[in-house]
Amino acid sequence: MSKLLDDPRLTAYALGELPATEAKEFEMELQKDKEAQEEVKTIQKQAGLLKEELKSESEPRLTYEQREKVMPTSKTSWFMKWGLGGAIAAMLVVVVIQKTAIKDPVTTQVFNTKDSSVDQLADVTEMEQDIASAPAIARAEKKEVQRTRVMKKSMAKMKSRRAMAPQASMESVASFGLKGGGAVGSIAPWPGHPPAAPADTESYAEAKVNEFIRVLDNPLSTFSVDVDTASYSNMRRFINNGTLPPKDSVKVEEFINYFNYKYPAPTGKTPFSVNMEVAKSPWNSEYKLVRIGLKGKEIALNSRPNSNLVFLLDVSGSMSNPNKLPLLKESLKMLLRKLDERDRISIVVYAGASGLVLKPTPANKKVDIIQALNRLNAGGSTNGGAGIELAYKTAMEGYIKGGINRVILATDGDFNVGTTGRSELLKLIKKKAESKIFLTVLGLGMGNYKDDTLETLAQNGNGNYAYIDNMNEAKKVLNEDLSGTLMTIAKDVKFQVEFNPAKVSGYRLVGYENRMLKARDFNDDKKDAGEVGAGHTVTAFYEIIPAGVKFKGPGIDKLKYQVAKAEPVKVLKEETGSAELLTVKLRYKEPEGKTSTKVEFPLNGSNTEFKNASEDFRFAAAVATYAQILKEDSRVGDKKLSDVLSIAKSAKGSDKYSYRQEFIELVELANEIKNPVQK
């Protein structure tokens, strides 16, 4: 069989998407392969049929915002919201994808980006006047079905000629489009509801789970704060696509910290408050669960300092799909609505080469900025290192002393040209972090998503990290949580918890596995840690084994040269006789400071039943239980997703943006996926 049939260049060549140099090289190979030549002709013929069919359409597709106004998509599962027509269309897309072999993504425009609509795009709140009535939506959904059927028919002839290559991602097919003549109709679902992609083409750091630790052996637990939320929204993408997320992708702390909790605002000079609560563990009735919550001080957007923002945008070929670059462009337009003349925007792009697309421009010149965004198209390979260099250079040239200086990197993380190795990227970003310019990393897309690379960049670049799977998540990160996303109130924030051996025999930190620090790192101001933004909340759980309860974790061998302290009563400190379970110590630096400040807070014991704990405590515990079940962590005992639902529903409490309701619905979907009804 012809080797070229599995070459990702074949489809791009047939559709005229290969650069001239690559096309000439490919033609030389093609001349020796008659089977591949026939395949090219077949693709071109079927693409022509599809193009003619699409030309006959008289009704344009609704934009994402128009659909969202009439049929909101964020609060329940995608197939519940689309209605019957949309659901049928989505299912047909999956059928087509599973039986088709197109492998090379082609740039597809799915948004109206004509300059004449700039003002409309700049202020989506004015979109109501352009939204069609309910009958119009029905017609649009019908067209969606018809479009998908055309694609299915057009591709049917190809499926017998070329089997689906194992590495071909579903998103490659979903992004199929035609070059030239402006925008064409895309068969891909709306951004935020893409078809499922094979997880084995994505990259996640190996999952770890914290074990129980004996207090007499290790009385100190030290970790860096984490305000990232990417793992949660990435999970939502998998669940909405009908599959459970890879367990390596699940980070318990990012699930918990996706939600805000009602911690009191800080008072005094300390930029955050520390709040603690203890109750019996829902996973083991003999154990207890301790919650430590941090609340950053709020800063109103109208009182924020001037900002110098550099958008570093990946426009490589892997970003062509609707849930990548097109979604990113609309997300940044949403952010733009919150900015004004105090802010300066620059746009740097990178693919095979890097360039400055927009020099520093006042944010109130929205037309200029939106036009620059609209001109962006995906193509080429990814030279991420060069882009990072140029972005930080641009940020330094526009540096505002005492202001917000931040690079906003948006990519699927597929760095494959230039500085590619993890160690090289790590060195580069660490060096740039010393420039007092903070980093925000926005992950997008699927199929070749590199979560581990993006997390590395964020952790080592004084940054935060979010995953944008739909416009509603973009709204959360770049609108509702904008203060926290942009304004850092403290950096190198570390926790150190000291346990009282008279009250606690063992403990485990729930999550934060890749944020663990050595005890001596707590007092080392050279040791990097996490950043906290304005208004951010950070939550951590410890499950503790009370003194007197048998410790079930791994112990150590009997010492040959020392006599181990067998009982906590042999410890001579008077404090062991107090009611204190533990003491929380916290270190942080001012955003531009070099020396840390330490604060500490003790916590007394309690025998509160889990059912009597606060709503926030129980809801956060439900989220932690859900994440641990997805990680297949045996430490949650016999808890099932049905138990998660019961706890979450009883503790939902105030839910301004319906994120907690959405969580409940995601758990219900996960339960259906994990435990399908047998017919």
KEBA-498762 format. One record per residue (C-alpha): residue number from 1; residue in three letters; x, y, z. Coordinates in steps of 0.05 Angstrom, whole numbers, plus 5000, padded with zeros to 4 digits. Each point is the difference from the previous one (the first is absolute). Layout:
% KEBA-498762
nr rest x y z
NUM ala X Y Z
...
END
This chain:
% KEBA-498762
nr rest x y z
1 met 5000 5000 5000
2 ser 5023 5071 4985
3 lys 5037 5034 5058
4 leu 4975 5067 4976
5 leu 4928 4982 5016
6 asp 5017 5009 5074
7 asp 5042 5063 4989
8 pro 4967 5061 5032
9 arg 5023 5042 4941
10 leu 4956 4963 4950
11 thr 4934 5032 5019
12 ala 5032 5069 5009
13 tyr 5031 4993 4930
14 ala 4934 4979 4969
15 leu 4964 5061 5030
16 gly 5056 5048 4980
17 glu 5021 5013 5072
18 leu 5073 4980 4997
19 pro 5052 5057 4995
20 ala 5031 5005 4931
21 thr 5067 4970 5019
22 glu 4969 4940 5036
23 ala 4951 4991 4942
24 lys 5057 4993 4950
25 glu 5036 4950 5043
26 phe 4936 4960 5010
27 glu 4985 5001 4925
28 met 5067 4965 4987
29 glu 4981 4944 5047
30 leu 4929 4998 4971
31 gln 5026 4988 4929
32 lys 5025 4931 5022
33 asp 4935 4979 5034
34 lys 4939 4989 4955
35 glu 4956 4978 5058
36 ala 5013 5066 5036
37 gln 4987 5038 4936
38 glu 4931 4968 4995
39 glu 4987 5017 5072
40 val 5016 5074 4987
41 lys 4950 5000 4942
42 thr 4947 4969 5044
43 ile 5009 5050 5056
44 gln 4998 5059 4951
45 lys 4937 4973 4967
46 gln 4963 4989 5065
47 ala 5023 5068 5027
48 gly 4972 5032 4938
49 leu 4933 4966 5010
50 leu 4998 5025 5071
51 lys 5018 5070 4980
52 glu 4944 5003 4949
53 glu 4951 4974 5051
54 leu 5020 5052 5051
55 lys 4993 5055 4948
56 ser 4927 4984 4994
57 glu 4986 5020 5072
58 ser 4961 5064 5008
59 glu 5001 5004 5076
60 pro 5066 5013 5037
61 arg 5017 4964 5063
62 leu 4988 5035 5066
63 thr 5062 5026 5035
64 tyr 5019 4969 5066
65 glu 4976 5062 5038
66 gln 4933 5000 4963
67 arg 4988 4928 5017
68 glu 5021 5012 5072
69 lys 4950 5057 5008
70 val 4941 4957 4981
71 met 5025 4932 5020
72 pro 5052 5006 5057
73 thr 5051 4944 5000
74 ser 5040 5005 5064
75 lys 4956 4973 5054
76 thr 4980 4932 4973
77 ser 5029 4947 4955
78 trp 5008 5018 4927
79 phe 4953 4948 4972
80 met 4945 5024 5049
81 lys 5007 5072 4974
82 trp 5005 4992 4925
83 gly 4931 4971 4992
84 leu 4983 4941 4956
85 gly 5028 5030 4936
86 gly 5067 5018 5030
87 ala 5006 4933 5034
88 ile 4987 4963 4935
89 ala 5051 5043 4965
90 ala 5052 4987 5053
91 met 4988 4925 4998
92 leu 5006 4999 4924
93 val 5066 5037 5006
94 val 5025 4946 5046
95 val 4977 4946 4950
96 val 5037 5036 4944
97 ile 5062 5009 5042
98 gln 5003 4927 5020
99 lys 4998 4978 4927
100 thr 5044 5053 4968
101 ala 5075 5007 4993
102 ile 5013 5074 4988
103 lys 5059 5015 5044
104 asp 5026 5070 4987
105 pro 4963 5058 5031
106 val 4982 5056 4953
107 thr 4987 5071 5021
108 thr 4925 5010 5009
109 gln 4965 5066 5014
110 val 4937 4991 5042
111 phe 4989 5071 5024
112 asn 4978 5062 4963
113 thr 5064 5041 5001
114 lys 4987 5052 4945
115 asp 5025 5069 5019
116 ser 4929 5028 4991
117 ser 4979 4960 5061
118 val 5057 5023 5045
119 asp 4957 5043 5045
120 gln 4951 4943 5008
121 leu 5055 4952 5019
122 ala 5032 5050 5048
123 asp 4937 5003 5042
124 val 4963 4934 5002
125 thr 4949 5030 5046
126 glu 4969 5034 4939
127 met 4991 4933 4966
128 glu 4926 4994 5018
129 gln 4979 5041 4940
130 asp 5031 4948 4953
131 ile 4975 4937 5033
132 ala 4950 4961 4959
133 ser 4933 4977 5026
134 ala 4987 4929 5023
135 pro 4976 4978 4931
136 ala 5064 5026 4971
137 ile 5040 4958 5048
138 ala 4960 4939 4980
139 arg 5017 5014 4927
140 ala 5073 5008 5018
141 glu 5000 4934 5037
142 lys 4966 4967 4940
143 lys 5055 5028 4955
144 glu 5051 4971 5049
145 val 4971 4931 4989
146 gln 4998 5009 4925
147 arg 5072 5024 4999
148 thr 5023 4940 5039
149 arg 4962 4952 4954
150 val 5035 5032 4940
151 met 5067 4989 5033
152 lys 4982 4929 5018
153 lys 4980 4985 4928
154 ser 5062 5035 4972
155 met 5047 4962 5044
156 ala 4967 4932 4992
157 lys 5040 4985 4936
158 met 5065 5016 5035
159 lys 4991 4954 5060
160 ser 5009 4938 4957
161 arg 5065 5026 4972
162 arg 5035 5021 5063
163 ala 4991 4970 5069
164 met 5001 5044 5060
165 ala 5072 5009 5022
166 pro 5010 4986 5074
167 gln 5031 5068 5012
168 ala 4948 5040 4962
169 ser 4962 5044 5049
170 met 4926 5013 4997
171 glu 5013 5074 5002
172 ser 5037 4995 4934
173 val 4935 4979 4967
174 ala 4958 5048 5039
175 ser 5040 5058 4974
176 phe 4993 4980 4926
177 gly 4989 5062 4957
178 leu 5013 5029 4932
179 lys 5050 5053 4981
180 gly 4983 5065 4966
181 gly 4939 5044 4991
182 gly 4993 5022 5072
183 ala 4965 4959 5054
184 val 4971 4933 4985
185 gly 4952 4958 5041
186 ser 5034 4954 5050
187 ile 4973 4933 5021
188 ala 5034 5007 5067
189 pro 4955 5009 5061
190 trp 4998 5068 5033
191 pro 5063 5020 5038
192 gly 4995 4971 5070
193 his 4967 4936 4976
194 pro 5051 4966 4955
195 pro 4998 4926 4983
196 ala 5039 4954 5044
197 ala 5074 4991 4985
198 pro 5044 4940 5015
199 ala 5033 5014 5067
200 asp 5064 4962 4982
201 thr 5022 5057 4954
202 glu 4998 5048 5059
203 ser 5054 5008 5052
204 tyr 4992 5002 5076
205 ala 5050 4993 5056
206 glu 4997 4933 5035
207 ala 4946 4998 5054
208 lys 5024 4994 5072
209 val 4960 4992 5064
210 asn 5024 5023 5068
211 glu 5006 4944 5051
212 phe 4985 5004 5075
213 ile 5061 5023 5039
214 arg 5016 4985 5073
215 val 5004 5065 5040
216 leu 5058 4974 5044
217 asp 5041 4989 4937
218 asn 4980 5064 4963
219 pro 4963 5052 5042
220 leu 5005 5053 4945
221 ser 4962 5003 4934
222 thr 5022 5054 4951
223 phe 4970 5019 4933
224 ser 4992 5057 4951
225 val 4932 5031 4988
226 asp 4965 4985 4935
227 val 4944 5043 4970
228 asp 4999 4965 4932
229 thr 4934 4971 4976
230 ala 5019 4969 4933
231 ser 4990 4928 5022
232 tyr 4927 5012 5018
233 ser 4979 5032 4934
234 asn 5040 4948 4962
235 met 4960 4946 5037
236 arg 4936 5035 4979
237 arg 5021 4995 4928
238 phe 5009 4925 5005
239 ile 4935 4988 5038
240 asn 4960 5042 4950
241 asn 5031 4958 4945
242 gly 4975 4936 5033
243 thr 5065 4973 5030
244 leu 5034 5002 5067
245 pro 5064 5041 5003
246 pro 5068 4965 5004
247 lys 5016 4992 5073
248 asp 5068 5033 4989
249 ser 4963 5063 4979
250 val 4962 5006 5067
251 lys 5030 5047 5052
252 val 4957 5000 5062
253 glu 5021 5069 5023
254 glu 4982 5031 4933
255 phe 4930 4970 5005
256 ile 4991 5028 5070
257 asn 5028 5068 4982
258 tyr 4956 5008 4939
259 phe 4945 5023 5048
260 asn 4998 5061 5045
261 tyr 4983 4992 5074
262 lys 4972 5049 5050
263 tyr 5064 5015 5038
264 pro 5001 5067 5035
265 ala 5040 5056 4968
266 pro 5068 5015 5031
267 thr 5010 5057 5048
268 gly 5063 5038 5018
269 lys 5064 4999 4959
270 thr 5001 4926 4983
271 pro 4974 4992 4929
272 phe 4958 4939 5016
273 ser 4961 4966 5055
274 val 5011 4928 5023
275 asn 4939 4960 5020
276 met 4997 4930 5029
277 glu 4946 4948 5016
278 val 5002 4928 5023
279 ala 4947 4945 4999
280 lys 4998 4924 4995
281 ser 5024 4973 4933
282 pro 4947 4978 4950
283 trp 5048 4946 4976
284 asn 5016 4967 5067
285 ser 4958 5011 5062
286 glu 5061 4990 5045
287 tyr 5039 5056 4967
288 lys 4990 5075 4996
289 leu 5002 5049 4943
290 val 5033 5068 5008
291 arg 4987 5056 4951
292 ile 5048 5059 4993
293 gly 4974 5058 4959
294 leu 5035 5063 4977
295 lys 4964 5061 4974
296 gly 5037 5055 4962
297 lys 4981 5072 5008
298 glu 4952 5027 4948
299 ile 5021 5057 4953
300 ala 4946 5033 4959
301 leu 5014 5004 4926
302 asn 4988 5075 4999
303 ser 5054 5010 5052
304 arg 5052 4954 4969
305 pro 5067 5028 4977
306 asn 5016 5011 4926
307 ser 5017 4937 4962
308 asn 5049 4978 4947
309 leu 4973 4936 4969
310 val 5034 4961 4946
311 phe 4958 4946 4966
312 leu 5047 4944 4977
313 leu 4957 4960 4952
314 asp 5016 4933 4968
315 val 4978 5003 4927
316 ser 5033 4935 4978
317 gly 4963 4949 4958
318 ser 4978 4960 5061
319 met 4959 5061 5023
320 ser 4955 5002 4939
321 asn 4940 4964 5030
322 pro 4938 5038 5022
323 asn 5012 4985 5073
324 lys 5070 5030 4996
325 leu 5019 5064 4963
326 pro 4929 5021 4981
327 leu 4977 4990 5072
328 leu 5062 5035 5026
329 lys 4987 5061 4956
330 glu 4929 5007 5026
331 ser 5024 4990 5072
332 leu 5050 5057 4994
333 lys 4946 5045 4972
334 met 4960 4985 5063
335 leu 5060 5020 5043
336 leu 5008 5063 4959
337 arg 4931 5024 5023
338 lys 5027 5005 5072
339 leu 5060 5043 4981
340 asp 5006 5074 4987
341 glu 5049 5057 4985
342 arg 5042 4981 5061
343 asp 5021 4936 4967
344 arg 5049 4985 4944
345 ile 4991 4938 4955
346 ser 5053 4968 4957
347 ile 4992 4937 4958
348 val 5058 4954 4985
349 val 4988 4937 4959
350 tyr 5043 4939 4987
351 ala 4998 4942 4952
352 gly 5060 4983 4956
353 ala 5024 5070 5015
354 ser 4979 5053 5051
355 gly 4977 5071 4989
356 leu 4969 5062 5032
357 val 4930 5005 4971
358 leu 4978 5059 5042
359 lys 5047 5050 5032
360 pro 4979 5026 5070
361 thr 4931 5030 4989
362 pro 4952 5033 5049
363 ala 4944 4951 5016
364 asn 4947 5052 4984
365 lys 5021 4995 4927
366 lys 4958 4937 4995
367 val 4991 5003 4924
368 asp 5075 4997 4988
369 ile 5009 4943 5048
370 ile 4941 4959 4974
371 gln 5022 5010 4928
372 ala 5069 4973 5020
373 leu 4968 4939 5032
374 asn 4954 4988 4940
375 arg 5060 4998 4953
376 leu 5031 4940 5037
377 asn 4998 4932 4967
378 ala 5032 4935 5020
379 gly 5056 4968 4959
380 gly 5071 4973 5007
381 ser 5037 4964 5056
382 thr 5010 5025 5071
383 asn 5062 5039 5020
384 gly 4978 5015 5071
385 gly 5067 5019 5028
386 ala 5010 5057 4950
387 gly 4930 5025 5015
388 ile 5013 5002 5075
389 glu 5064 5039 4989
390 leu 4965 5053 4957
391 ala 4940 5005 5047
392 tyr 5043 5014 5061
393 lys 5043 5049 4960
394 thr 4936 5037 4981
395 ala 4975 4999 5072
396 met 5066 5028 5026
397 glu 5000 5057 4949
398 gly 4931 5020 5025
399 tyr 5012 4985 5074
400 ile 4958 5040 5049
401 lys 5031 5008 5068
402 gly 4948 4984 5053
403 gly 4951 4979 4946
404 ile 4975 4933 4973
405 asn 5053 4970 4954
406 arg 4979 4933 4972
407 val 5009 4954 4940
408 ile 4938 4960 4982
409 leu 5022 4938 4963
410 ala 4945 4962 4963
411 thr 5016 4933 4968
412 asp 4986 4926 4997
413 gly 5071 4990 5024
414 asp 5023 4964 4938
415 phe 5071 5028 4998
416 asn 5036 4963 4944
417 val 5050 5048 4969
418 gly 5054 5043 5032
419 thr 5005 4995 5076
420 thr 4963 4934 5009
421 gly 5031 4962 5057
422 arg 4967 5006 5069
423 ser 5067 5019 5032
424 glu 5014 5055 4949
425 leu 4930 5029 5007
426 leu 5006 4997 5075
427 lys 5066 5037 5001
428 leu 4973 5052 4952
429 ile 4936 5014 5039
430 lys 5036 5001 5067
431 lys 5047 5052 4973
432 lys 4943 5042 4974
433 ala 4963 4995 5067
434 glu 5057 5040 5032
435 ser 4978 5061 4959
436 lys 4940 5012 5047
437 ile 4953 4986 4943
438 phe 4946 4949 5018
439 leu 4972 4947 4955
440 thr 4930 4974 4985
441 val 4995 4935 4960
442 leu 4936 4983 4963
443 gly 4996 4930 4973
444 leu 4953 4984 4943
445 gly 4978 4942 4956
446 met 5007 4926 5003
447 gly 5032 4940 4966
448 asn 5071 5026 5006
449 tyr 4990 5041 5063
450 lys 5065 5004 5042
451 asp 4976 5012 5071
452 asp 5067 4982 5032
453 thr 5038 5051 4958
454 leu 4951 5056 5015
455 glu 4999 4985 5074
456 thr 5076 5002 5001
457 leu 5000 5069 4967
458 ala 4949 5028 5048
459 gln 5033 4973 5063
460 asn 5068 5026 4981
461 gly 4979 5065 4970
462 asn 4965 5031 5061
463 gly 4934 4984 4967
464 asn 4932 4970 5001
465 tyr 4971 4948 4953
466 ala 4929 4989 4974
467 tyr 4970 4957 4946
468 ile 4949 5033 4953
469 asp 4951 4948 4974
470 asn 4943 5047 4982
471 met 4978 5073 5000
472 asn 4970 4993 5069
473 glu 5067 4979 5029
474 ala 5032 5059 4963
475 lys 4948 5044 5034
476 lys 5018 4972 5068
477 val 5075 5007 4993
478 leu 5003 5065 4960
479 asn 4938 5036 5027
480 glu 4972 4976 5066
481 asp 5069 4982 5030
482 leu 5039 5053 4962
483 ser 5028 5034 5062
484 gly 5030 4935 5024
485 thr 5024 4981 4931
486 leu 5038 5065 4989
487 met 5016 5030 5068
488 thr 5050 4962 5044
489 ile 4995 5020 5074
490 ala 5053 4952 5026
491 lys 5053 4955 4971
492 asp 5040 4939 5024
493 val 4943 4982 5047
494 lys 5016 4937 5041
495 phe 4963 4961 5053
496 gln 5033 4960 5055
497 val 4956 4960 5047
498 glu 5028 4973 5066
499 phe 4960 4944 5032
500 asn 4994 4988 5075
501 pro 5021 4928 5012
502 ala 4958 4997 5063
503 lys 4938 5010 4957
504 val 5019 4974 4932
505 ser 5036 4935 4983
506 gly 4997 5006 4924
507 tyr 4978 5045 4943
508 arg 4996 5006 4925
509 leu 4994 5062 4957
510 val 4944 4991 4950
511 gly 5028 5021 4932
512 tyr 5058 5050 4989
513 glu 5045 4941 4982
514 asn 5041 5041 4951
515 arg 5002 5060 5048
516 met 5035 4965 5058
517 leu 5061 5034 5030
518 lys 5053 4977 5049
519 ala 4994 5026 5071
520 arg 5062 5043 4993
521 asp 4971 5033 4937
522 phe 4950 5037 5043
523 asn 5052 5048 5027
524 asp 5040 5004 4936
525 asp 4980 5065 4964
526 lys 5036 4976 4938
527 lys 4952 4942 4993
528 asp 4945 5016 4950
529 ala 4927 4987 5018
530 gly 4930 5020 4976
531 glu 4967 5067 4989
532 val 4933 5024 5026
533 gly 4957 5049 4961
534 ala 4951 5052 5026
535 gly 4938 4966 5028
536 his 5027 4930 4989
537 thr 4981 4945 5049
538 val 5047 4941 5013
539 thr 4976 4938 5036
540 ala 5037 4939 5025
541 phe 4976 4938 5037
542 tyr 5038 4956 5048
543 glu 4972 4934 5021
544 ile 5028 4984 5069
545 ile 5003 4938 5043
546 pro 4986 5020 5073
547 ala 5048 4977 5053
548 gly 4978 4932 5027
549 val 4973 4977 4932
550 lys 5044 4947 4968
551 phe 5045 5028 4946
552 lys 4991 4960 4936
553 gly 5053 5034 4957
554 pro 5070 4973 4986
555 gly 5047 5007 5059
556 ile 5076 4996 5006
557 asp 5045 4943 5023
558 lys 5024 4999 5072
559 leu 5061 5045 5006
560 lys 5067 4969 5015
561 tyr 5035 5060 5031
562 gln 4941 5040 5029
563 val 4941 4987 5045
564 ala 4938 5024 4964
565 lys 4947 5038 5040
566 ala 4945 4949 5004
567 glu 4948 5043 5035
568 pro 4985 5075 4992
569 val 4998 5008 5076
570 lys 5076 4994 4999
571 val 5004 5065 4962
572 leu 5017 5053 5051
573 lys 4970 5063 4971
574 glu 4943 5028 5042
575 glu 4960 5018 4938
576 thr 4985 4926 4987
577 gly 4953 5001 5059
578 ser 4957 5055 4970
579 ala 4937 4992 4958
580 glu 5037 5018 4937
581 leu 5000 4951 4942
582 leu 5049 5039 4958
583 thr 5029 5068 4984
584 val 4999 5029 4930
585 lys 5058 5044 4980
586 leu 4999 5041 4937
587 arg 5054 5039 4963
588 tyr 4991 5049 4944
589 lys 5035 5057 4964
590 glu 4972 5065 4973
591 pro 4992 4998 4924
592 glu 5066 5037 4989
593 gly 5032 4980 5066
594 lys 5061 4956 5014
595 thr 4990 4985 5074
596 ser 4943 4958 5027
597 thr 4953 5012 5058
598 lys 4975 4944 5046
599 val 4933 4994 5035
600 glu 4973 4940 5039
601 phe 4933 4975 5026
602 pro 4984 4942 5048
603 leu 4940 4954 4993
604 asn 4965 4965 5058
605 gly 4969 4932 4993
606 ser 4926 4986 4990
607 asn 4953 4940 4999
608 thr 4951 5032 4951
609 glu 4963 4949 4958
610 phe 5011 5008 4925
611 lys 4925 5012 4988
612 asn 5003 5059 5049
613 ala 5060 5034 4967
614 ser 4990 5064 4960
615 glu 4970 4997 4930
616 asp 5065 5024 4969
617 phe 5039 4946 5037
618 arg 4953 4945 4977
619 phe 4997 5024 4928
620 ala 5076 5005 4995
621 ala 5004 4930 5030
622 ala 4951 4975 4947
623 val 5044 5030 4945
624 ala 5062 4968 5031
625 thr 4964 4933 5004
626 tyr 4981 5005 4926
627 ala 5071 5015 4979
628 gln 5028 4943 5041
629 ile 4950 4951 4970
630 leu 5022 5023 4930
631 lys 5072 4988 5022
632 glu 4980 4931 5025
633 asp 5027 5017 5069
634 ser 4982 4945 5049
635 arg 5004 5048 5059
636 val 4928 5023 4989
637 gly 4978 4930 5023
638 asp 4934 4976 4972
639 lys 4976 5070 4979
640 lys 4966 5001 4932
641 leu 4979 5055 4953
642 ser 4929 4993 5027
643 asp 5028 5020 5068
644 val 5034 5060 4969
645 leu 4933 5022 4971
646 ser 4965 4992 5067
647 ile 5052 5043 5036
648 ala 5004 5053 4945
649 lys 4925 5009 4993
650 ser 4992 5009 5075
651 ala 5057 5050 5004
652 lys 4991 5039 4936
653 gly 4983 5064 5038
654 ser 5006 5067 4965
655 asp 5017 4990 4926
656 lys 5003 5068 4966
657 tyr 5028 4976 4933
658 ser 4971 4928 5004
659 tyr 5069 4969 5001
660 arg 4979 4954 5057
661 gln 4938 4978 4962
662 glu 5044 4986 4940
663 phe 5045 4957 5044
664 ile 4940 4959 5022
665 glu 4980 4989 4928
666 leu 5071 4980 4981
667 val 5001 4948 5056
668 glu 4933 4973 4975
669 leu 5029 4993 4930
670 ala 5064 4968 5028
671 asn 4956 4951 5038
672 glu 4963 4982 4936
673 ile 5067 4990 4963
674 lys 5030 4959 5056
675 asn 4937 4960 5014
676 pro 4961 4995 4934
677 val 4929 4974 5005
678 gln 4996 4930 4970
679 lys 4943 4991 4950
END
